[in-house]
């Protein structure tokens, strides 16, 4: 069967469906359950899951429990997963091995925009439920400069080197993805070239329910306090969910105590938990101090 492989302007959903159908045989060869759809049930992964159901390809769902997601998103995810199970789909919730607070104490610094150790531990670690399945994420190049460079529709995870990434609209790429690196994790990301308007237009057109927090003005849902979010949004999150602010502050205090016990330097901007927290919330700090922070704290 022939598939149109170029992205047709105004019809990114049709191309996404074709991509998923094109690789279903490979997904089933890797795992009889089909694709592993990794979802937080935020706006992007909601669209991703709908595309899989619309494509009619075999798949199952996996959600990573981070311990720091907004409560409303957690309840929304639980409700959706029950609906998926009722419809006959397998679902898996993966518990973190180390909490955010444990990770911060181990690293003795908070996560930064350029040092996001939390993502690797809380969201990106391969779980036993995945097996050898072809994985799919709701990642989009539009989200950041880094993702524009490092993510694509087809990905092969390569240890100790940059992942092999490629677009779907090239026959040679498709052959490499299908036939090479059979022992490596393979990823299919049909939303790679979608922008925000595509996500919201699709949700509206298919009447796809999204988390209620979006209608309250939140444009990005993820871990509360995530350094990828802008300062204004992070402060809004902490205002909405103050217990998380309090827990972060307690952890900053414990990190300071840990640094003193280990004989590590205590810098002026981190002399108290409150001062360090304010420093951490600054957009300017997140954008400019990653490399310096790394050497200062000898991660």
C-alpha positions, 0 to 999 in steps of 0.5 A, spaced: 500 500 500 502 506 498 502 512 503 503 519 502 509 521 506 510 529 505 506 533 510 500 536 506 499 543 509 492 544 513 492 536 513 497 534 518 493 529 522 492 525 515 499 525 515 500 523 522 495 517 521 499 515 515 505 515 519 502 510 524 499 506 519 505 505 515 509 502 521 504 498 525 507 492 522 514 494 525 511 495 531 507 489 532 514 485 530 517 488 536 511 487 541 505 484 540 501 489 544 503 494 538 506 501 539 507 504 546 504 511 547 507 515 552 502 520 555 501 525 560 494 526 558 496 534 557 494 537 550 499 534 546 499 527 548 491 527 548 492 529 541 497 523 540 492 518 543 486 520 539 491 519 532 492 512 534 485 510 536 483 514 529 489 510 525 486 504 528 493 501 529 494 496 535 497 500 541 497 501 549 498 507 554 504 508 559 503 514 564 509 516 568 507 518 575 512 524 577 509 526 584 509 533 582 504 534 576 498 538 577 492 535 581 487 536 576 491 533 571 492 527 575 485 526 576 484 527 568 489 522 567 486 517 571 479 518 568 482 517 561 485 511 563 479 508 565 476 510 559 481 507 555 481 500 559 473 500 558 475 500 550 479 495 551 486 498 551 492 496 556 494 502 560 500 502 565 502 507 570 509 507 572 512 509 579 518 513 579 524 510 583 526 516 586 522 522 588 523 529 585 525 531 592 530 525 593 533 527 586 534 534 588 538 532 595 542 527 591 544 532 586 545 538 591 542 543 586 535 544 583 534 542 576 535 548 571 533 549 564 540 546 561 540 541 567 534 537 567 536 531 571 529 530 573 526 529 566 531 523 565 529 520 572 521 521 572 519 521 565 524 518 560 527 512 563 525 506 559 520 502 564 519 494 564 512 495 561 515 498 554 519 491 553 521 492 546 515 496 543 516 502 538 515 508 543 511 514 541 511 521 544 507 527 543 514 531 542 514 537 537 519 541 534 515 548 535 516 547 543 523 549 543 530 550 539 533 544 543 527 540 540 527 543 533 534 540 533 534 534 537 527 531 535 523 528 529 518 524 526 523 518 526 528 516 532 533 511 534 536 511 541 543 510 541 547 510 547 553 514 548 552 518 542 546 523 539 540 519 537 539 518 530 533 522 528 530 523 521 523 525 518 518 521 515 518 524 508 524 520 505 525 513 502 532 512 505 530 514 512 524 509 512 529 503 510 534 505 515 528 506 521 525 499 519 531 495 517 537 498 521 539 498 529 534 492 531 536 492 538 535 499 539 529 503 542 525 506 536 520 512 536 515 514 532 513 522 533 507 524 529 506 531 532 513 533 530 512 538 525 505 540 529 504 547 532 500 550 537 494 552 532 494 545 529 494 542 536 488 546 538 484 546 531 485 538 531 482 538 538 476 543 537 475 539 530 474 532 533 471 535 540 477 532 544 476 534 551 482 537 554 484 538 561 480 543 565 486 547 567 487 550 559 480 553 560 483 557 566 489 560 562 494 555 563 497 554 556 502 549 558 501 543 563 507 539 566 511 538 573 509 544 577 515 548 578 519 545 571 524 550 569 522 550 562 516 554 564 517 561 564 518 565 571 511 568 570 507 561 569 511 558 575 509 563 580 502 562 578 503 555 579 506 556 586 500 561 587 495 555 585 498 550 589 502 553 595 503 546 598 508 544 592 512 551 593 512 549 601 515 542 599 520 545 594 522 550 599 523 545 605 528 541 599 532 547 598 533 548 605 535 540 606 540 541 600 543 547 603 544 543 609 547 537 605 552 542 602 554 544 608 555 537 611 559 535 604 563 541 605 561 544 598 561 551 597 555 556 599 554 561 594 551 568 595 545 567 591 544 560 595 545 563 602 538 561 605 533 557 602 528 563 600 534 567 597 536 560 593 529 559 591 528 566 588 534 566 584 532 559 581 525 562 579 528 567 575 528 567 567 535 570 567 538 565 571 535 559 567 537 562 561 544 564 562 547 560 568 547 553 566 554 551 564 557 555 570 552 552 575 554 545 573 562 547 574 560 551 580 557 545 584 561 539 580 555 535 578 
